[in-house]
Amino acid sequence: MERRQVSAESEFDASVLEDEQPRRDSLHTPVLDGGNTVVAQVLRYEANSKGMRGGIRQLSSTQRDYGGTGQLQMVSPLGGGAGTIISGVHRRRSLRNRGSFINQVRHGGSKQNTYVVQLDSDTGGIEMQEASQYLLNAVKMREKYKAVDKGQQEGTERLVPPVALSFESGYIQFSGQCTQIVPWEQFYDDVTALYITLQHPVCRRACSQRLQVLEEKYNLYKLCNNEIENLDRYRRGGGVFANSTKVDNGVYLSSIMNPQWLVEYIQEVLELEGGEVVYLAGDTKEPQTLESLCEQLDLTDPSQMSVDGLGLSPPSEKRLYRYDVLDPELNRAGRNTAELLRLFLTPDTLNKGRYFAEAVRPIMAINSSRQRSIQATESIIEICGLSPDDWEKMANWIHENGLDEQQNNQWLIALPRRQMRKETTREPLEHYQQHLENLFLPLFMATLAPEDPKNTQVASFLSRIGGFVIVSDEEERESEFQRKARRPAEVSWSENVCDLYFAYHIWVNLCSLNAFRRRKGLGTLQLRAIAGGRSSQMDVLVYSYLLCDSVANGVILDHQPVLQYLYGIQRIGMVMSPLSNNGLGLPYMQNPFHIFFCRGLNVSLATDRPLLFHLSKEPLIEEYGTASRLYQLSGIDICEIALNSVMISSFPYGTKAAWLGEALLTEGPKGNIFEYSKVPTARLELRQDMWQTELNIITEAAKQNSRVDDTTTVALQMPVTAVINAANCSTSTGEYSATSSVTTTAIVQSNHVLLNQVPFVVLDPKIEYPRVVFVGPPERDPSHTVATQLLHRALELRAQYVGLNRLGEVLDGKDMLNPHEIENAFRRDEAFDENEWMFKTVEGVLVPHEVHQIPRLPKDMFHYDDFRVHVQELRLILENIHVRNFTTRRLDLLEHKFMLHLAVNRSLEAGTTAKKASQNRDFYQATKVDNNIHVETCMTARHLLNLLYQRQTTMAMTLCPIRRGRSRRHCGNFCRSCRSLQTHSPWMTSTCRWTPHLGWPVPSTHPRGETSC
């Protein structure tokens, strides 16, 4: 199905559309509602549709609403049988006329096919009950910042000129501003409280268990619906090459090409323009041409230039956290090679970045010319903000080289802190306020007066900017993080402030800029962060959770279960680059991307730097294809990741609506159109309901804890006698008054406090264990029917040989003797005369028979030929491909059912040391049977050695065998020095040393003729 190309620069007014439509950060953002209660969670995968004979029956928006309140109800887009495939065409005449479009039929099938996984009474476990208040506070913490960062508090009232700008309290403000910025003191308190939550052991355990629950829910969904999702209709349009939009959510413009492309381009430029002056060397500013610069690299022949020769392959011997080919200290090929690459990969050159623009323009043009399988990019360019004209220079360079005309591209402005510190020597600053003014004041002026000739190019460039990216490489916090607010004008630029201080002041200025642009009817900007690979860089993840819309390269989040859980609840975008991490030393299969995806985090794939880590001309397809092969992702999985990339991106609302359908952005999964997203509605609803359930569990547990705290205060004021009487009355009788019921409930809920006050009162409340119940219809696949019949036949064959109650069948209900009583073995039965019976071997079987009868095998016993036929039949059953596939699927299902049960009930089953939920769950108190052990080796080596030592020390006189016919001698005790066995021979004083391979003591003369060693 063709998709229209939409240019971002021709979009309508973003602020008007934002006023009309609710803003959605993600398709699956949970709703924090204090009135919701936690009920039984149901993962329902349903395909409910009726057979269609006539034409296409159109469904209304009401009919797209599946499920009920309080349940995780998944509605599968396909039926169980081979239904009619119906593809819809979604064309809208106006993006604002939302009610005019008609939803197309998305489901086909003739029979209902429902799979249900029920988790009854899932309250999150013991740890979640204790950690709920911490987690709920952390969830609400982010809402304070996200409620003001896009100018939500600004009304529709127009600004009255003249508009004045002022720099107060560390950020730029405009007259008439309504947005109230969160103060620094509140930010400090929130960061401190968030760190306490992240390090709390109970919170870590609770979040780890809930993340496992989410992962197993998804695994069960895949097992139940894998065949439904991969029917011909889905397989035809899914996968790496699906006709779905993919967005590269973070690729550096200087590394957007693959290395061979750059090498060929440099060779072409050397052949055509080798004599052009491109560089002024040294203090004398001596002009150098491309040819002279290559001669310094011993490259007289351009054809000899290679990828490795330019240092474009990061070293694989050790793990790196950063590799920059433009940095002379990091480039493996040397300083001169770094200078050569700087001519082709930076805009600040003698020819005004012409080589750089000509190198990246064809790459961007390829994406703009696509008619199917749209690939959009969010290109990252760096601006340090050390000069007031940085924005003007960059805007003019992009406009003059025609890069602003490229469709399907948004710009991201990177703020590299490391690069800022390096270039400060050239353009020194006095304090941080100058830096903030250089970064944001030109943007305020371009928003205020875009018609001014000084601001025209900046305003045009600003309309194509999607957001800011903070690039931090802080190994550890170098400066103090304190609560006292410090104005940027009071902080010297020479002081290397911590990332938290830097990020906060970038955020407050961006909030003010977004508020100003919203009042002017313009689009807003995102804030992102790039986290490093060091485990010590926790500040980036912490401020990203509070301030940012998404984070890139968050691999260290794998070791932070609390933050990972919070990122999932808030649906914060996570841009991952497994190939980039693999090139820097993190093995691909150790990358947590696949784990994040299975747990439902909002992850997407990006290329980061194709120049260093990719080999093909389609780096984004290479990234998706590698993940699909190594992580064994299905076509629907790939399309879901692509959908996440679009939702995370900074493209305007109208562009996303043209790519995905407007209903998906406004209604969420209910408005999903498969022909656009290539993702079934059931998959989207699964992700949404999973995280909504987690939020409900946290909210309900926090409410329960607050009620317990209130009742605890009342219960502690009661006398001890009244408490005991109330407990006895409630447990001895089945009926009691409403007053006593309330009192007893209060006592039971506060039992952890009462047990400390009244140690003799033992209350054993009923523990409800959430049970994993899997309910579904029988398999309708013909291959599954054949497999079940063959498995039934295999069970019949075993039952014919292994009978469970054969002895009972023979005796026919008579009293059986206990075979474990030894006297029964010698008991003579009057009805049985041994003299009348004989034994004879028939066909290898010992058969008892009477003396006057011919020995025959029992009628119900199979002959060897029958046994051989049955073995061959069983082998054929085991080798059947349908049986193997069916049993593998069922075994996986059993495994994940148990893993889900374990994740949900682990804390309830095991309990904790302080508050044990159940008694007698100790390993040493459980009955155990060692079902296979050899008697002669049942002891350990240490136990055997101790036994020998004790035997010799307790028995003073022991007979020791002597070889060659000598008589036995008595051995004495062990030597106290070396613990060798001493002997007293008649001919000398000796020690008796044990020789393992001989098995007896060997006399040996003591070195000093003494009885001790």
N, C-alpha and C positions, 0 to 999 in steps of 0.2 A: 504494500500500500504506500503510495507516494505521500511524502510529507512536505509541506511548504517550507521554503527557506524564509527565515525571518531575520531581518537585520536589527541589531540592537540599537542602532542610532536612529532608526525610524519609529521608535516606540512612542506611544502616547504618554500622557502625563502619568507618571507613576504614583504620585501622591493622590490623584483623584481615584485611581483604581484601588489604592490601599484604603481609602475612606469607604469605598463601596463594598470591598471584600475583606473578610477576616484574614489577618496575616498568619500564615502557617510556616513555622520554621522547619517542620518535618511532617511527613505523612502520618507518623505514628506517635506524635507527641502526646503523652498521657495527660489527662485532665485531673488536676488536684481539686477534688470535691470533698469537703468535710462531711457531707451528708451520706456519702456512699458507705455501704457495709461490705464486708468480705463474705462472699457466699461460695458455694461449691464452684470450682473452676472446671470448665468443660472445654476441651479442644474438640470441636465438632467439625468434621470434614464432611460436608454434605453436598450432594449433587441432586438437586430437586428440580426436575424439569419434566415437562410432559412432551410426549411424542408429537411431532409436527408433520402433518401430511400435506396441508395446503400450502401456505406461504410462510412468510416470516412474521412471527408474532412479536410486536414491539412491547418492551417492558417499560413501565413508568419508573420514576425515581423512587416511588414508594415501594415498588416490587423489588428494588435493588437492596432494600434494607433487610439484612438477614440477622437472625439471632435475637436474643432477648437481653434484658438487663441482668447484670450480675454473672454472666456466663461468658467464657471464651468460646465463641461459636464460630467455627470455620465453615464457610460454604464453598465447596469445590465447584469450579466452573465447568466441570465435565461430569457426565453421567457414567454409570458403570459399563454400559454397552457401547456399541459403535454407533454413536449418534450422528445426526446430520451436522456437518460443519458449516457454520454460518459466520461469515465475516461481515463486520459492519463498517460503514464508511462514515467518518465523523468530520463533517465540515461545518464550520460556523461562519455566518455572515458578519457578525460583529462580536468582538470580544466582550463588549459590555452587555449585549443582549443574552444574558445567561439562560433565560427561560425558554429560548427559542429552539435550542437544539434538542434532539430526541435521542435518547440512549438506544443503542442497537442491542440486538439479542446477543448475549454472550455465552449462553449455556445451551448445550444440546445433549440429549439422552432420553431414554424411555423409562428407566427404572431408578428408583432411589438407592443411593449408595452412601451410607453414613458410617463413619468411623468415629468413635467417641473414646476419649481418654479422660476419665474423671478423677479429680483429686478432691475428695471430700474432707472438709474441716481442715484445710491447709491454712494454718496461721503463721507460717514462717519458722516455726521451731522455737526452742527456748531462747536461743541467742537473739533471734529477731525481736522477741518480746522485750528484751532488755536494751537492744540497740535501736529500737524504733524511734525513740525520741531524738537521738543523735542524728539519725538519717533523715527524719522529717525536717529537722531544723536545717540540715544541709540542703535539702530540696527547696525549702522556702528561701534559703539564703540567695540562691541564684536568681530567683524571681525578682528580687529588689533591683538587680542590675539590668536584667533583660526587659523590665517594664519601662525603662527610660532611655535605652541606648539607641532607639530608632525614632526618637521624637514623638513617642506615643502620647505624651502629655500636652503636646502642642495642639491647639484648636485649629479651626478653619478660618479664623479671623486673619485678614490680610495685614501685613506689616505696613505701618504708616511711616512714610519717609519724613525726615531723614532717619536712617538706621545707623546707630552708633555702635562701634565695636570697642570693647575694653578687655584688658587682660588682668583679671583678678582671680585670686585664690588658685592660681596655677593653670587656668584655662581661659580661652577666649569666650566672651559672652556678647550677646547682641541685645539691644534694647527691646523690651517686650518679651523676653524669653520666659516661657512657662515651665520648662523642664527643670526639675530639682535634682541636682547631681548628688549622688551618694558621697558624703564627706570622707576624707582620708581616715579619720578615727574609726568610722564604721567599717571601712575596708580592712583596717588593721584588725579589728575585733573579729570580723568574719574569717579572715585568713587564719588567725590564731585558733578560733573554734573549729575550723575545718581541719586543721592539722591535728587537733585533739581527736576528732572523729576518725581520721585516717589511721592514727596510731593506736586506737582503742582495740584491745585484743578481741573483745566480744563483737565489735562491729566487723572486724576482719573475718572472723569465723562465720558470722551470719551472712555477710555478702558473698563469701566463697561458696557457701552451700546454696544460696539462691542463684548464683551464676551457674552452678552445676544443674540446678533444676531447670533453668531456662535452656541450657544446652540439650538436656535430655528431652525436653518437650519438643524441641525442633527435630531431634533425631527421630522421635516417634512419628512426628508429622511426615518426615521424609519417607520413612518406611511404609506408612499407610497410604501415602498419596503419590509416591514416586511414579508408579505406573500411570496414574491418572494425569499427572502433569506432563508426562512424556509421551502422550498419545500423538498421533500423526499431526493433529492440528497444532499442538505446541511445538513439536519437534521441527515442524516446517519453518517456524519463524523464530526459534530461539537459538541461543549459543553465542559464540564469540562474534560471528559474522551476521548476527540478527539485525534486522532493519529497525533498530532502536537507537535512540540518541545516547551517546557516551560523551562525558565531559572529562577532560584531563584537568583535575582540580588544582594542579600546581606544577607548572613546568617553567623552569628558568628560561627566559628568552635567549640568553647567551649559550644555552645548551639544548636548544630545541631540535637540532638536527642530529643525525647519527654521525659517528666519527668518519666513516668513509666518505660521506657527503662533504664534510668539511675539508678533508684532505684533497679531494678532487677539485673543490672550489679554489683552494689555495694554489694548487698546481695550475689551474686555468688562469688565475690572476697573475701568477709569476710569468707565464708565457706571454700574456698580452700587455701587462703593465709592469714589467720587472724593473724598468728604469725610473719609475715615478718615486719622488721623494715622499717618504711616509713617516720619517722619524728624525727627531733632533736629539743627538746623543750628547751626553755629558754636560758639563757646565758651559762649554764653548758653543753649545747648540749646533754641533756639526751635522749637517744634513746627511741622511743615509737613505738609500733606496732599498727596495725589496731585495734586489740581487745582492747588494753588499751585506744585508742582514742575513741572507741565507748562506753567504760565504762564511760568515762567522760560525754557522752551524755545520760547516763542511758539507753543504748541500749544493754542489755545483750543478747537479742535474736534478731538476724538480721531480722527475719521474721516480727518483729514489726515496722520496718522502713517504713515510708510513705512519700508521696510527700509533704504534709504539714509539716511533722516533719523535713524535710530538708530545709524548707523555699523556696520551688520552686514555690509557688503561691504568686504573688504580692498582696499586700493588695488592696482591692476594696473600702475601706471607703473614700479615698481621691485621688485626682489626683496627680500622680507622674510624674516627668520628667526623672527620671533615677532609675533603680532598678538593682542591681548587687548582685547576691547570693554569690560572692566571697569577697564582701566588708563586713567586720564584723559590720560596722556601719549601713548597710542597710538590712542585712539578718535578717528576722523575727525570725529565730530559734536560733540566738545567734552566738557568736564568735567561739565556738568550731565546730559548724556545718559548718561555713564558712571555717575553716581550713580543715575539712574533705573533703569538696567539692573541695578545692584547690588541694588535692592529685589526684583527678580524672579528673580535668578539666584544668590543666595547664601543660606545658611541663617542667617547671623548678622545678623538685622535686628530691627527693633523688634517686629514681629509673629511672631518666632521662625521665620522662613523659610516662612511659610504659602503665600505666593505662589509661591515656588520649588517647593515640594512639589506644589501643585496644577497647576503647569505641566508637570512631568515625569511625574506619575503616569499620565495617559492614554497617554503614549508607551510606558511600560513595560508597561501593561496590554495594549496591542495585541500585543506579543510573547508575553505569557503566555497569551493566548486562542487562539493559532494551533493548529489541529489537523493541518495539513499544511504542508510547507515551513517547518519550525521555524526561527526566527531567535532566537538567544540573544545576550545582550550581556554584556560585561565593562565595567561602568561605573566610571569613574575619579572619585574624590573626593579632595580635597586635605586633608591634615592636616600642619600645620607642626611640631607637637610643641613649641611654645614655652610651653605651659602643661600642668600635670599633668592637668587635667580636659578636655583636647581630645577624648580618646576617649569620655568619658562624654557630652559635649555632642553629639557626632556620633551616637552610638548612640541617645540619647534622641530626637533629631530624626528619625532614620530610623524608629524604632519608633512614635512618636506620629503620624507622618503615613502609616503603613501601607506604607512602601516596602520593608520586610523581608518582606512577604507576596507580593511579585512573584516568580513563577516564571521560570525560564530567565534568571536574572540573577546574576552574581557581582560582588562589589565588589573593586576594585583601589585601594589606598591610594597616592596620589601624594605624593612628598616633594619639593616644589618648592624648590630652593635659592635661587632669586631671590626668591621670596615670603618665605622665611624671613628673608633679610637685610632686606627692607623692613619687616617687622612687628616686628623686634627692638627698635625704638625704643619700642614700647608695652609690651612685656614683656621686659626685658633679661635675659640669662643671663650667668653668670660664666664657665663653661667648657663644653666639649663633652660632658662626662659628664652634665651636667644635661639636655642635649637628648636624649641616648640613653636616659636614665632616663624622660623624659617620653614617649618613643616606645614603649618596650618593657616597662617595668615594669607598666603597667596590663594588658598582654596576658599577662604571666606570672601576675599575680594572678588574672585572669579564668580562666586555664587551671588554676591551682592550686585555687581555690575558686569555681567558677561558681555555687554555691548561695547565696553571700553576696549580700544585697540590693544592695550597692554594685557588685557585679560582674555582676549578672544580665543587664543590657542589653548590656554590653560583651561578655560571653560569647556571647550570642545573635548579636550583630553579627559577632563573630569567626568564628563557624561559617559565615558566608556570605562571608567575605573570601577571595579567591583568592591574593593576593600583594601585594608592595610594588613600586612603580615609582619609580625614581630619575629625577627630571627635572633635567637639568643644562643650563645655558646658559653654560657657561664658555667664553669665546672663546679664552683661552689660559691656561696654567698660571700662576697668580698667586703661589703659594707653592712653596717648595722641596719636592721629593720626595726624601727621604733615607732611608737604610737604618736609621738609628738609630730604635728604637721610641720613640714619644711617647705616653704614656698620655693618654686624653681629658681626664682631670682636670687635666693639666698644660698643655693647649692652651686659650688664652683664646678665648672666643666671638667677640671682636672680630676675631680673625685668620681670614681667609678661606682655609681650608685647601683643598688641591687636591681634585679629584674622586676621585682614587685613594684618598686617605686617608678621605674621607667614605664612599665605596662599601665599602671594606674593613670599616669598623666597623659599617656597616649589615649587611653579610653575616655577620660573626661573631656578632652578636646574633641574627640570624634563624636561623643554624645552631643556636644554643643553644635558641632558642624551638621550632624544629621537633623537636629531640631531646626536649625536655620534653613536647611535645604527642604525640609518638609513644609515649613511655612512658605517657602518660595515655590512650592509645587514641583520639586525635583526629587530624584531618587536618592536613597540613602546608601551608606557604605557599610560593609561588614568589617569585623575585626577578627583576625586569625593569628595563630602562633605556630611556630615550627619548634617542636621539642627535639632535644638532642637525644643521643643514644646512651648517655651516661645515666646510671641509676641515681646519681646525686642531683640531677636536674629536676627536682620535684617542684620547685617554684613555678616552672613553666606550666605544668599540669594543673597546679592549684589556681593560678590566676586565669588560666584558660577556662577552667570550669566556671569561674565567677563572671568573667568579662567577655570571653570570645564566643564566636558562632561556631567555629570548628578548629580543629588542631591537626597538624600534619606530623607524621613520623612519630606517633605515640607508642612506640614499641615497649617502652618501660612501663606502660600502663598494665602490662601483663602481670607485673609483680605488685600491683596496687589494687586489690580486690574491691576496696571501698570506693575508690575513685572510678574504677571500671563500672561498678554497679550504678553509681550516680550519673556517669556519662550516658549509660544506657537509658535510665529513667528520663533524663532530660533530652534525649535524642540529639546529643551533640555530635556534629559531623566529625568523622575521623578519616583523614586522607592517608592511605598507606601506600608505600612503594617497596614491595618485597624485593624486586630486582635491584633497586638502589641499595637497600640494606644488605643484600647478599654481596654486592660489589665492595661494600665497606667492611665485610668480615662477619656479618651475621648470617649463618647458613639459612638457606631459603626455607627448609622444612622446620626450622626453629622460630620462624617469624610467627607472631601471634595473630596474623590477619585472619586465618581460617577459624581460629577459636572465637575471635571477636564476631565474625560473621555468623557462626552457629548460635551464639548467645544472643543475637539480635541487635548488636550495636550498629549504629548508623555508619557503616564503613563504605569507602569507595577506593578505587585504584587510581593512581596517578604515576606519571613517568619520572617526575622530579628532574633528572638530568639525562636525557637520552644520549647526549654526547659521550658520556662516561660509562653508561651501564646497559645500553641497548645496541643491537646489531642491525636490525632491519630498518626499512624505510617507513614502517608503520609501528612506531614504538608503543602506542597505546594498545593496538591489537596484539602486539608481542606480550605486553603486560597481562592482558586478559587471557591470552592463550596459554601462557606459562602457568598462571594460577589455575586455569581450568584443567590442565593436564596433571600437575603435581598435587593439587588439592582434590582432584576428582570431583570438580564442580559440574553440576548439570547445566543444561541450557537455561533453565529458569533461574538458577543461581546467578549465572552471569548477567542475565537481564535485570535481576533485582539489584545487583551491584551497580549496573549502569543507571538504573532508576535513582538509586541513592546519590550518584554523582550529579545528576541533574538537580535534585532537591537541595543538595549541599551548595551548589554553585551560586555565584552572585549575579547570574543573568536576570534581567528584568522579568516581572510577572508575566507580561504578554508573551515573551519568548518561551518561557516554560509552558505556558498554556498552549501555545502552538505545537510544542513538542510532545506534551503528555496529555493534553485535553484539559480544558478549564475545570471540568467537574472534579477531577482528581485533586486539584489544588484547593477547591472550596469545600467539597464534601468528604475528602479523605478517601479511604479504600472503597467506600460505597459508590463513589463516582468513577471508579477505575474502568478504563476501556482497554481491553487486552490488545487491540490492534495498534495502540499507541505505546503502551508501557511494556508489552510482551510479558507481563507478570500476572498470574492468576489472582483474582480478588481474594481467594482463600489465603494465599501467602501473605498478602498485605494485612489482612485482618488478623492473622496469626501474630505478626510482629506487634501490631497495635495492642491487641488484647493481652498479650503476655506482659508487656510493661505496665499496662493499666492495672492488671491484677497485682503486680508487685507494689505499685503505688497504693492500691487499696489495702494491701496487707500492712504496709507501714503505717498508714493512717489509722486503721482500726486498732493495731497494736498500741499505738501511741494513745489513743482514746482509752483503751482498756487499762493502760498503766496509770493514766490520770484518774480513772475511777477507783483503781486500787489504792492510790495514794490518799484519796479522799476518805475511803472506807477504813483505811488503816488508822487514820487519826481518830475516828469514832471508836474503833475497836480497842485501841490502846487505853481509852478512857474508861472502859468497862472493868469492873472488878474481876479478879481471876475466877472466883466462884461462879459468877454469872456466865463467864465464858465457857467453863467446863459444863455447867448445867445446860446451856444452850446447845453445846455440841452433843451432849448425851441425848437430849430430847430429839434432836434432828436425826440422829442415827438409829435410835431405838424404835421409833414409831414411823409408820409410813405416812401419817397425816399430821399436819401441823398448821398452825395459823399463818396468815400472810406476814404478820409481824416477825414471827420466829423464822420464817423463810428468808426474809430480808436480812435479819441479823446473822443467820447462819451463812448466807451467801457472803456477807461482809467478812465473816470470820475465815471462810475458806479462801477468799481472794487475798486475804492478808496473812495467810498462814506462815509465810516466811518471816514475818515480824513476830507473830504470836509464838512461834516455836522458840524464839530467843527469850521471850518474856515468860512463857509457861512451858518449861522443857518436858513436863510429864504429859502434855496433851499431844497425842500423835494423830495427825490428820493425813489420810491417804486419798487425795482427790483422784477422781477418775481421769486417766490420761487418754485422750482421743488421738489415735494415730491415723493420720491421713492415709488412705488406701488408694493405690493406683489400680483402677478398674478399667479394663479395656473391653469395650463392647462394640461388636460390629457384625455385619451380615456375613454369611458364608461366601467364600471366594466364588466369583462368577467367571473367572478366566478359565477357558477350556483346558489349558495346560495345567492349571491348579487342580482341576477335577481329576485329571489323569494321575497327577502326583499323589493326591490323597487316596485314590483307589489302590495305587501301588504300595503306599505306606501301610494301608490297612491290611493288605495281603502279607507284607513283611511281619506285621504284628501277629497275624494268624499263624504264620509258620513258627514263630517263637512259642506261641501258646500251645502248639501241638507237642512241643518237646519239653517245655518248662511249665509244669502244672503247679499252681499255688496250693491246692488242697487235695493232692492225690491220695494221701493217707486217709483223709476224712471220707473221700469217695469210696475207698475200699471197705472201710469199716462200716459205712452207711449209718453214721450217727451213734455207733457203739462207743462206750467209754474207752478212751485211749490211755495207755499206760504212759507214765512220765519217763521218757528215755534217759533223763539225767539221774535217776535213782539207780544206784548200782545193783540193788537187790532184784530189780525187775529184769536185769539181764540174765539171771540164773533161775528165774521163776518158770516152772514147768506148767504148760497149759495142758489140761486134761484132754482137750479136743485135738491136740496135735501130738502125734507119735513120731519121734525122730527116726525110729527104726523103719518106718514105712516110706521114707523119702530118700532120694538120691540126687546127685548133682552131676550134670554133664554139659560140656561145651557144645553149643549149636551156633554155627556161623560166627564164631568168636565171642559168643555170649554165654556166660555161665547160667544154666537154666535148672531150677529145682523141679523134680517130678517124682511121682509115686513109683514105687518099685515095679508095679505091673503095667505102667503106662509108657508110651513112647514120648520122649522129650520134644516139645515144640515151643517155638517162640510165642509170646502172648499176641493175641490178635491186634491189640492197640499199639504194638511196638512196630516202628518202621524198620524195614530192611535197609541194608547198606545202599542198595541201588536207589531206594526212595530218598535216603539222606543225601546222596550225591546229586540227585535231581533238584532237591530243595536248595542246596547250596548254590547250584548254578543259577537257579531262579532268583535267589537273593542277590547274587552278584550282578545280574542284569538290572535288578531294581536299583541297586546302589549306583550303578553307572549311568542310569537314565538322567539326561540333562535337566529335564523338568523336575525330577525329584530333588536333584542337587540344588537347583535354584530355589525351589520352594522351601526346602529345609534350611538353607542358608538364611533366607529372609525371616523365617520363623524363629530361628535361633538368635538372629540379631534383634528381633523384636523382644524376645524374652530377656536378652541381656540389657537392653535399654530400659525395659520395664523395671528390672531390678535396680538399675543405676538411678532411675528416677525415684523409686521407692527409697533407696538409700540416701539420696540427696535431701528428700523431704523429711524423712524420719530419723536421720542420724542422731540429732541432738535429743530427740524424745526417747530413742531406744537406749542410747548410752548414758544420757544425762551428764551432769557435771559434778565436780567434787563438792562444791558449796551447796548447790541446789539440785539434788538428784531427782530426776523425774520418775524413776522406777527403781525398785530394789532388786538385789540378787542378780545383777547383770555383770558381775565380776567374772573374769576369765577363770580364776582359780576355783570359783564356786560352781562352775558348770561341769556337767558330766561329760567325760571324754573317753573315747575308745580308740586305741591305736590298732588299726585294722590290719596292719602288715608289718611285722617286725621279727627278725631272727633272734632266737633265744641266746645264741652264743655271742651275739654282738649287741645285746640290748643295753649294756652299760657303756658309759663314756670312758675314754682313756684316763682321765683324771680320777674317775670313780674306781677303776680297776687298780690304778697305782696306789691309791689310798687304802684299798682293801688289802693288797699285798703287804703294805707297810704295817697296817694294823694287825694282821695275822702274825707277822714276825715279831712285833713288839709285845704282843700279848702272850705268845707261846714261847717260853724261854728255851725249851728243848724240842727241837724238831729233827726228824730223821732226814738226812740228805743223802741221795744216791751217789755212789762213787763208781767211776768206770773201772774196767779191767778186773772185775771180780772182787774188788776190795769190799770190805764190809762197810755197812752204813755208819756214818759218824753223826754225832749230834752237833747241830749248829747253834751258835749262841745268838746274841742280839745283834742288831745293826750297829755299825760303827757310828759313833756320834759325830765324827768329822765329815765323812763323805757319805754316810748312810748306806755303805755297802755291807753285805751280810758277813759277819765274822764267824769263823770256825776255829775249833780248838783241836788240831790234829796231834796225834801222839808223837810225830817226828819234828814238828816246828810250830811256831806261832804264825798263823796265816789269816788271811781274809778270804771269805767266800764270796766271789764275784759271780753274779748271775750272767750266764751266757745264753741269749735268747735262742740261737739256732741249735744249741745242744740240749737245752732243757734241764740242766742241772748245774749246781755250783762247781766252779773250778778253783782249787786251792792255788794260791799265789803267795809268794813270800813278801812279807811287809818290808818296805824299804829300810826301816830302822829296827826291824825285829820286834816291834811293839804290837800290842793288840788293838791299837787304834790308828787310824790313818791321819 
